[in-house]
Amino acid sequence: MTVRPIRYLGDPVLRKPARKVSRVDDSIRKLIEDMTESMYAAHGVGIAAPQIGVPLRVVVIGMPDEDPFALINPEVIERSGERRLDEGCLSVPGYRGTVTRSVKVTVKALDQRGKEIRVKAEDNLLAQALEHETDHVNGTLYVDHLDAKKDLIKIEPIAAHHEEDDD
């Protein structure tokens, strides 16, 4: 397994719709392993292949305290409701913004064995991640969902605490 570098906003691979995977084989499973390692190394809960420079419709989602899973050729087939959420992205480090996401989401995809699956989520982090990562393989970033550019907020990295800072 290899940790691959994350591509950042401005990289053209993030803005092009990714290609459909025609066959789930060992090369796709190796990609999924690398994506999983890269996601955890970057402290993310999801990653799409374009984020590591691979223009394929593959995403990995790893919810806290759950095993990660892959979605190949994901497609949102049902969504309902609206909710406003604070969102960030490994490809837009140091920023967050409030976006509108669905309350209920159903995604159809293939698993890493090539079997068709459906993943449903409602009003939780998984529902948000399903939409966010599927957006990535369609060439869309969360910043495209902001009402205005001013809604993109710079976040400060958490500095190490030093005793001398307590004065």
Steps between C-alpha positions, in 0.01 A plus 500: 500500500620846415404840635453718195513881503169684513421730207383851589245746368640635174614158376303429178444131593259617773278685250449231236235229531688177568484198269276207580676183616425230242640204693569456871835322508816485712617841374177657630534315832861627530374853427241458778774390744713802409200732530417360843857552623508851351164591659611388847841667465318827423249446786201494265172308509479466122710530189437479127751370245533842329628636832812286455523580129319193364206597274283196583158478666622341824444627856587371844307595811625432852264608773645531850495162680390312185687306234560698181318400183536574132241616250581447134302703245287660776181670397254680725167345401281649773521803721251694708485783748749776557734586784776754546836355600852614570727327250867475417709303252845344482545679165420842653710490818467774758146601403142411587164619380129451555327310219159353437490120494217248491352345813452157336734359237510170309802414287524213253851369429716192468699366793862389468387154385300657216162427663227766477416654835284780633599713795231699681561762764285753677587818690855397588865534399469204261222674304720808470805294394301309237401826329840664549698209354257438214534870416878449471471235228266739315760780507323701771647626828313612809607859435271490194205460739579812704246781473784752456881492501496698824344191662835320469659544843871461571562282802812529707701187565497397864835612639689293750434627852804645676513598866663832415188589300302516825642841606 
